[in-house]
Amino acid sequence: MTNKLSLTQKILLTIISFLLIWTIPSVWLQYPDSGYYLGTATTMLDTFRYWFNFQPNLQYYPGTSIVISVPLFLAGENFWVLQGFMGVISLLGIWGVARYFSVAKYGVVGFFAPFFVICSGIVMIHFYALISDTLFLSITIAALLCWRHYDQSGHKGFLLACCALVAFSSLVRLQGLFFCGALGLALLIHAYQYNKDTLTLSVFKMLVIGGAVCLPFVLWTLRNYLAHTPDTFNMANGYFFGLKGLSIYAKGLPGNASSEVVEAAWQFPLYRTSMFVGGLFESWYGGVSALNRHIITVTMLLLIGVGVRPWAKRANKLELLYVGFSLVFISKDILLNKNLHIVYRYWIPMLPFIVIMLGFGIHKCVNFSWLGKLKRPAQVGALFVVTSLLIFASPNLFKHVQQTQKIQNENLAINELGAFAEQQIPTNAVVATVDWGVLPHTLQRRSIPLLNDPDHRQSIERMLKYKTEYLVTYGKFARMSDPALAMTDEYPKAFTGLFSVLDNKPNTQIKVFKVNLIELEKAFHESD
């Protein structure tokens, strides 16, 4: 029966793979960071320097750009190849989830895990994106599989593969640092458990291996710290050295449209918990009312709490430490941030483990001994409900097909902007933009990201500092674009409209302004 279930799992994943490849969208610039990584990877291949936007790259770790440079080198800037390549990596991650949470070890809970992961809107919306999220999931699951094989067989080749993957994960996302720390601790525990007769030598070896795993992250972070300027945004710099950089850009100050519902600071953790955990449910089944989301959040947290122990009993040392560190990081973000700007894709690396905990929570609830004769009907009912929930979530597989027209409109708008820039904006011009990925790559001009400060003071200071001659806004990034457009209305003498792509679709509203720096500086000082 176990082999049949495993075979069924593989067949279903294969069918879904063909469906997903068929639904590759026709536009790669639909994600803000896609243009960023693509531009960086192109520069790496052309100049052998890790630069973006005509300056050294201090913002993102280089792992994702290195991966994207492979299809770029082989096929150039071909979106079918680029997105197909990232789609295959994502599929390998889902396949890894199916292997890691095998039916043999996790039972029916393991059977459902990969399907709930792949049917999540959070995963599907980033499935083909030239960004780090699903890449990070694939790398971490592969590393955990290697560790499991090493733990079971003692084969050093699996350990070396695990170390290489963990080290590379820290160059893909900041959370890879937690994986490095988890591996270091797991190695020490492993040495204590299995090498007590040569404990000192074993601990020394494990410390050397753990240090080597952390070295890429440490060197890159040190490089950014030494090269830091007040205009640099880097997650590691902010977390470890207190260097804020463009933190105002990242936090999304006026973008917290729902913050007015919060009457006291202590309510922020409650609302953020509801948005984070309830957001997982919404990623499968769409938006629900605030009250329903609160109820769903409490239910999910209770099930996760019940399912933690069954999951932990099956987890190995590395998995326990990695998931523990990552959930502490997410919990810190939920509990301490005083805004309602939520980045749901932070859940992607943890999604398989949360699904497993939820599954075990349901499994344990329908197997309580006090249910007596109701136990069997409860089990059948739970299986029917979970299967139905998976069926209802399956349309997320075709999320991109439903957005084809929207994506094509955005692509047309971007292409019009690129054509205008090629003809009308000098190649040596400095442009103020409302994002740091799509627009800089489209414009192919030195671009300065604005800040979304409501009073425009810091944005104007940046424009004056870098002598920006043009301003480009894009409705797709409303959190940044709306304050910039408000600034042009407030200082009409400083901004002259040159170009616009406007229709009734907010996402395709692009405007280009010529900046009069003399008038802007005059208005800026008059407002002091």
VOGU-3710 file (C-alpha; in Angstrom, 3 decimals, decimal comma):
1> mtnklsltqk> 0,000/0,000/0,000  2,865/2,335/0,829  4,462/1,856/-2,595  1,095/2,455/-4,307  0,631/5,698/-2,450  4,161/6,818/-3,300  3,631/5,946/-6,968  0,302/7,789/-6,992  2,040/10,785/-5,489  4,668/10,799/-8,214
11> illtiisfll> 2,095/10,364/-11,007  -0,035/13,242/-9,718  3,018/15,476/-9,347  4,015/14,634/-12,936  0,544/15,563/-14,238  0,633/18,820/-12,287  4,112/19,514/-13,675  2,826/19,403/-17,261  -0,096/21,652/-16,324  2,215/24,162/-14,672
21> iwtipsvwlq> 4,678/24,283/-17,549  1,720/24,843/-19,893  0,610/27,836/-17,860  3,929/29,705/-17,973  2,948/33,382/-18,225  4,107/35,418/-21,194  5,701/38,227/-19,178  8,587/37,994/-16,746  8,482/41,607/-15,534  5,313/41,074/-13,524
31> ypdsgyylgt> 7,321/40,872/-10,269  9,263/43,893/-8,975  12,426/42,008/-8,045  12,513/40,054/-11,319  13,982/43,007/-13,204  16,460/43,508/-10,403  17,812/39,961/-10,457  17,767/39,829/-14,241  19,682/43,107/-14,511  22,245/41,962/-11,952
41> attmldtfry> 22,719/38,566/-13,625  23,163/40,234/-17,029  25,810/42,559/-15,595  27,610/39,601/-14,024  27,848/37,887/-17,414  28,809/41,041/-19,336  31,307/42,657/-16,961  32,150/39,949/-14,381  31,093/42,400/-11,654  28,223/42,076/-9,217
51> wfnfqpnlqy> 26,680/45,429/-10,106  23,192/46,705/-10,689  21,972/50,081/-11,865  25,531/51,203/-12,736  26,864/50,818/-9,214  28,133/48,035/-6,918  25,314/45,822/-5,702  24,868/46,198/-1,963  21,211/45,269/-1,715  20,653/41,577/-2,421
61> ypgtsivisv> 22,762/38,523/-1,745  24,127/37,058/-5,002  22,764/33,487/-4,917  19,618/34,080/-6,974  21,474/36,166/-9,552  24,063/33,389/-9,930  21,284/30,868/-10,610  19,511/33,141/-13,117  22,799/33,745/-14,949  22,783/30,070/-16,063
71> plflagenfw> 19,763/30,269/-18,437  20,835/33,799/-19,403  24,230/32,476/-20,496  22,668/29,584/-22,426  19,690/31,291/-24,102  19,923/35,030/-23,477  16,972/37,072/-22,252  14,294/34,621/-23,359  11,373/34,663/-20,932  10,197/31,167/-21,882
81> vlqgfmgvis> 13,585/29,748/-20,966  13,989/31,942/-17,881  10,593/31,206/-16,409  10,676/27,579/-17,481  14,020/27,246/-15,697  12,660/28,751/-12,472  9,489/26,667/-12,825  11,555/23,475/-12,995  13,466/24,528/-9,863  10,157/25,133/-8,107
91> llgiwgvary> 8,881/21,729/-9,216  12,035/20,091/-7,874  11,277/21,740/-4,539  7,738/20,296/-4,547  9,128/16,899/-5,536  11,583/17,235/-2,633  8,688/17,969/-0,267  6,961/14,785/-1,486  10,158/12,764/-0,910  10,964/14,331/2,448
101> fsvakygvvg> 7,465/13,909/3,872  7,050/10,426/2,446  3,905/8,392/2,977  6,030/5,626/4,521  7,062/7,937/7,365  4,192/10,425/7,608  1,217/8,397/6,424  -1,734/10,146/4,805  -0,510/13,496/6,171  2,615/13,144/4,045
111> ffapffvics> 0,493/12,322/1,009  -1,407/15,623/1,194  1,575/17,861/2,079  3,071/18,534/-1,408  -0,354/19,157/-2,936  -1,356/21,766/-0,355  2,028/23,443/-0,858  1,715/23,622/-4,634  -1,949/24,721/-4,496  -1,129/27,684/-2,268
121> givmihfyal> -1,528/31,027/-4,011  1,566/32,274/-2,143  3,629/29,610/-3,901  1,941/29,827/-7,295  2,235/33,596/-7,597  6,025/33,233/-7,191  6,368/29,897/-8,995  7,928/31,276/-12,180  9,247/34,536/-10,736  12,923/35,340/-11,165
131> isdtlflsit> 13,254/35,869/-7,425  14,495/33,961/-4,410  11,481/32,462/-2,618  10,763/29,122/-4,305  14,485/28,767/-5,088  15,197/28,997/-1,358  12,522/26,391/-0,605  14,034/23,980/-3,146  17,560/24,440/-1,775  16,561/23,975/1,865
141> iaallcwrhy> 14,461/20,856/1,188  17,351/19,362/-0,826  19,728/20,095/2,064  17,374/18,438/4,551  17,150/15,357/2,332  20,957/15,169/2,196  21,175/15,503/5,975  18,626/12,722/6,453  20,686/10,403/4,233  23,856/11,339/6,137
151> dqsghkgfll> 22,132/10,815/9,489  20,959/7,361/8,400  24,026/6,147/6,506  26,945/8,191/7,854  28,122/8,719/4,253  30,365/11,819/4,144  29,293/12,670/0,597  25,770/13,483/1,798  27,238/15,671/4,564  29,357/17,626/2,073
161> accalvafss> 26,360/18,086/-0,239  24,260/19,279/2,703  26,960/21,761/3,770  27,286/23,151/0,240  23,517/23,630/-0,077  23,190/25,237/3,357  26,109/27,591/2,655  24,559/28,590/-0,679  21,146/29,125/0,941  22,626/31,964/2,993
171> lvrlqglffc> 23,514/33,702/-0,292  19,912/33,402/-1,489  17,976/34,719/1,508  18,826/36,135/4,921  16,981/33,221/6,528  19,758/30,973/5,223  21,766/32,236/8,194  19,365/30,383/10,497  19,988/27,258/8,432  23,754/27,743/8,868
181> galglallih> 23,327/28,107/12,630  21,034/25,075/12,754  23,557/22,954/10,834  26,397/24,013/13,130  24,421/23,018/16,227  23,222/19,790/14,603  26,828/18,847/13,812  27,891/19,435/17,421  24,997/17,353/18,736  25,805/14,653/16,196
191> ayqynkdtlt> 29,445/14,579/17,333  28,393/14,262/20,970  25,964/11,441/20,196  28,118/9,287/17,928  31,770/10,182/18,619  32,084/10,279/22,395  35,363/8,350/22,305  37,006/11,072/20,171  34,775/13,916/21,271  37,360/16,713/21,311
201> lsvfkmlvig> 38,619/15,963/17,788  35,079/15,456/16,478  33,868/18,725/17,962  36,850/20,532/16,453  36,083/19,048/13,020  32,430/19,979/13,294  33,312/23,537/14,343  35,553/23,893/11,303  32,796/22,570/9,014  30,209/24,834/10,659
211> gavclpfvlw> 32,480/27,856/10,291  33,090/27,066/6,626  29,335/26,850/6,042  28,799/30,303/7,589  31,795/31,868/5,802  30,029/32,970/2,560  27,347/34,818/4,543  29,921/36,397/6,870  32,175/37,566/4,033  29,293/39,042/2,039
221> tlrnylahtp> 27,843/40,810/5,071  31,289/42,177/6,006  31,762/43,440/2,458  28,443/45,264/2,596  29,131/46,683/6,032  32,498/48,099/4,960  31,017/49,461/1,721  27,894/50,781/3,440  26,497/54,196/2,652  23,375/55,814/4,184
231> dtfnmangyf> 21,526/54,978/0,973  22,203/51,254/1,078  19,449/48,849/1,983  20,471/45,354/2,963  18,588/43,068/5,328  21,701/41,811/7,094  23,041/45,327/7,620  19,738/46,351/9,185  19,377/43,308/11,432  22,948/42,934/12,659
241> fglkglsiya> 24,445/46,424/12,597  21,450/48,702/13,066  22,097/50,400/9,713  18,656/51,512/8,567  19,484/52,463/4,987  16,280/52,408/2,958  14,259/50,855/5,770  11,592/53,495/5,250  11,278/52,150/1,696  10,916/48,602/2,906
251> kglpgnasse> 8,426/49,193/5,700  5,771/50,776/3,532  4,655/53,648/5,750  1,632/55,039/3,890  0,926/51,629/2,425  -0,607/50,419/5,695  -4,113/51,163/4,492  -5,702/49,084/7,229  -3,707/50,554/10,117  -6,539/52,868/11,107
261> vveaawqfpl> -8,387/49,875/12,575  -5,673/49,576/15,221  -6,557/51,601/18,298  -3,598/50,661/20,513  -0,047/49,398/20,024  -0,794/46,074/21,742  -3,313/45,268/18,999  -0,654/45,177/16,265  0,581/41,653/17,174  -3,009/40,383/17,181
271> yrtsmfvggl> -3,822/41,846/13,769  -0,473/40,770/12,306  -0,947/37,223/13,612  -4,388/37,119/12,028  -3,040/38,475/8,744  -0,056/36,107/8,691  -1,764/32,882/9,753  -5,160/33,705/8,230  -3,258/34,764/5,126  -2,187/31,152/4,678
281> feswyggvsa> -5,841/30,107/4,536  -6,613/32,949/2,139  -3,765/31,804/-0,107  -5,750/28,614/-0,709  -9,333/29,885/-0,737  -9,339/33,638/-1,330  -10,192/36,557/0,918  -12,532/36,303/3,868  -13,971/38,888/6,250  -11,842/40,081/9,163
291> lnrhiitvtm> -14,018/38,223/11,697  -13,829/34,947/9,768  -10,083/35,353/9,360  -9,714/35,793/13,145  -11,743/32,611/13,761  -9,761/30,695/11,133  -6,500/31,936/12,647  -7,409/30,682/16,123  -8,498/27,325/14,674  -5,293/26,945/12,671
301> llligvgvrp> -3,103/27,888/15,639  -4,857/25,306/17,823  -4,385/22,592/15,181  -0,734/23,572/14,696  -0,223/23,451/18,459  -1,722/19,944/18,619  0,356/18,833/15,616  3,745/20,138/16,783  4,620/17,105/18,894  3,814/14,438/16,239
311> wakranklel> 5,862/16,441/13,729  8,773/16,910/16,159  8,871/13,158/16,916  9,536/12,449/13,214  11,862/15,429/12,589  15,646/15,118/12,733  17,983/17,501/14,569  18,651/19,801/11,623  14,957/20,093/10,756  13,988/20,877/14,353
321> lyvgfslvfi> 16,631/23,579/14,736  16,077/25,154/11,297  12,287/25,298/11,603  12,566/26,489/15,203  14,932/29,360/14,342  12,823/30,346/11,318  9,536/30,383/13,255  11,163/32,488/15,983  12,236/34,942/13,258  8,712/35,092/11,810
331> skdillnknl> 7,205/35,387/15,303  9,525/38,284/16,090  8,396/39,999/12,898  4,742/39,389/13,784  4,944/40,478/17,416  7,296/43,469/17,319  6,485/45,360/14,100  4,126/48,271/14,625  2,541/48,272/11,167  0,250/46,056/9,107
341> hivyrywipm> 2,471/45,716/6,067  2,719/41,929/5,669  5,151/40,079/3,376  3,313/36,771/2,917  6,078/35,138/0,875  8,157/34,859/4,058  5,934/31,835/4,758  7,072/29,934/1,650  10,118/28,164/3,202  8,029/27,172/6,243
351> lpfivimlgf> 4,854/26,220/4,354  5,562/22,453/4,078  6,253/22,209/7,813  3,152/24,231/8,719  1,045/21,977/6,457  2,487/18,897/8,175  1,730/20,332/11,629  -1,814/21,184/10,567  -2,237/17,699/9,130  -1,020/16,035/12,299
361> gihkcvnfsw> -3,250/18,345/14,341  -6,295/17,155/12,397  -5,102/13,537/12,537  -4,658/13,663/16,295  -8,033/15,320/16,897  -9,934/12,574/15,057  -8,033/9,841/16,910  -8,750/10,900/20,491  -9,670/7,825/22,528  -12,669/9,513/24,119
371> lgklkrpaqv> -14,374/9,623/20,712  -15,162/5,921/21,133  -17,407/4,654/18,366  -17,336/8,076/16,714  -13,619/7,741/15,958  -14,058/5,945/12,628  -16,738/8,329/11,296  -14,567/11,263/12,429  -11,572/9,884/10,518  -13,596/9,318/7,342
381> galfvvtsll> -15,184/12,761/7,691  -11,792/14,429/8,180  -10,386/12,675/5,118  -13,385/13,790/3,065  -13,093/17,398/4,292  -9,336/17,598/3,638  -9,759/16,112/0,154  -12,551/18,595/-0,582  -10,387/21,476/0,659  -7,591/20,385/-1,655
391> ifaspnlfkh> -10,007/20,240/-4,607  -11,292/23,733/-3,801  -7,704/25,015/-3,646  -6,649/23,435/-6,962  -7,741/26,377/-9,198  -4,697/28,233/-7,818  -2,646/26,050/-10,178  -4,022/28,140/-13,044  -3,654/31,495/-11,325  -1,426/32,853/-14,105
401> vqqtqkiqne> -3,905/31,888/-16,834  -6,551/33,975/-15,096  -4,172/36,956/-15,031  -2,998/36,737/-18,642  -4,749/39,903/-19,833  -3,583/41,899/-16,814  0,000/40,723/-17,329  -0,110/41,549/-21,049  -1,384/45,074/-20,283  1,453/45,620/-17,844
411> nlainelgaf> 3,961/44,335/-20,384  2,654/46,699/-23,070  2,921/49,642/-20,674  6,489/48,701/-19,738  7,459/48,301/-23,401  6,041/51,767/-24,202  8,083/53,235/-21,359  11,226/51,498/-22,623  10,688/52,838/-26,150  10,150/56,376/-24,820
421> aeqqiptnav> 13,281/56,216/-22,659  15,344/54,983/-25,592  14,302/57,988/-27,704  13,772/60,801/-25,211  15,869/60,242/-22,067  19,658/60,695/-22,408  21,702/57,617/-21,524  23,658/59,562/-18,878  20,514/60,922/-17,177  19,730/60,152/-13,542
431> vatvdwgvlp> 16,118/59,069/-12,971  14,092/58,930/-9,750  11,917/55,788/-9,723  9,301/54,234/-7,450  10,826/50,754/-7,426  14,333/49,287/-7,586  13,754/46,406/-9,993  11,441/46,671/-12,997  11,851/50,383/-13,772  15,672/50,549/-13,540
441> htlqrrsipl> 15,973/47,489/-15,781  13,457/48,904/-18,277  14,946/52,389/-18,369  18,587/51,263/-18,562  19,504/54,556/-16,902  20,995/55,277/-13,497  17,942/55,133/-11,218  17,485/56,381/-7,664  14,632/54,713/-5,713  12,424/57,213/-3,912
451> lndpdhrqsi> 11,211/56,818/-0,360  7,523/56,657/0,445  7,690/59,290/3,159  4,349/61,116/3,428  5,885/64,613/3,678  8,303/63,976/0,753  11,237/65,474/2,658  13,595/62,507/2,372  12,591/61,787/-1,212  13,322/65,348/-2,283
461> ermlkyktey> 16,632/65,304/-0,427  17,628/62,217/-2,391  16,558/63,784/-5,689  18,594/66,904/-4,961  21,584/64,906/-3,730  21,779/62,807/-6,899  20,619/65,595/-9,234  17,821/63,514/-10,714  16,569/64,990/-13,988  13,522/62,743/-14,441
471> lvtygkfarm> 10,884/61,087/-12,292  9,049/57,888/-13,316  5,970/56,600/-11,467  4,246/53,255/-11,991  0,775/52,425/-10,649  1,723/48,784/-10,110  3,752/49,960/-7,108  1,041/52,148/-5,594  2,667/52,121/-2,169  5,526/54,143/-3,675
481> sdpalamtde> 3,845/55,714/-6,681  0,992/57,475/-4,841  3,300/59,565/-2,593  5,437/60,444/-5,621  2,387/61,639/-7,581  1,250/63,623/-4,538  4,681/65,276/-4,547  4,274/66,329/-8,194  0,896/67,857/-7,341  2,333/69,693/-4,346
491> ypkaftglfs> 5,224/71,170/-6,346  3,818/71,677/-9,880  6,569/74,099/-10,935  9,231/71,467/-10,279  7,664/68,676/-12,371  6,640/68,788/-16,025  4,775/65,821/-17,482  6,457/64,319/-20,547  4,860/60,929/-21,083  2,042/58,791/-19,746
501> vldnkpntqi> 0,503/55,374/-20,254  -2,982/55,644/-18,802  -6,148/53,595/-19,000  -8,727/52,361/-16,521  -6,280/49,777/-15,147  -4,352/51,260/-12,179  -1,506/48,769/-12,624  -0,576/50,171/-16,047  -0,512/53,864/-15,151  3,003/55,064/-15,921
511> kvfkvnliel> 4,080/58,704/-15,931  7,386/60,394/-16,746  8,183/63,903/-15,449  11,047/66,285/-16,218  12,448/67,603/-12,961  13,364/71,252/-12,516  15,948/70,952/-9,759  16,143/74,709/-9,180  12,397/74,977/-8,556  12,438/71,776/-6,489
521> ekafhesd> 15,230/73,056/-4,246  13,509/76,430/-3,901  10,193/74,836/-2,927  11,987/72,458/-0,583  13,702/75,264/1,339  10,560/77,393/1,414  8,756/74,596/3,221  11,370/74,474/6,014
//
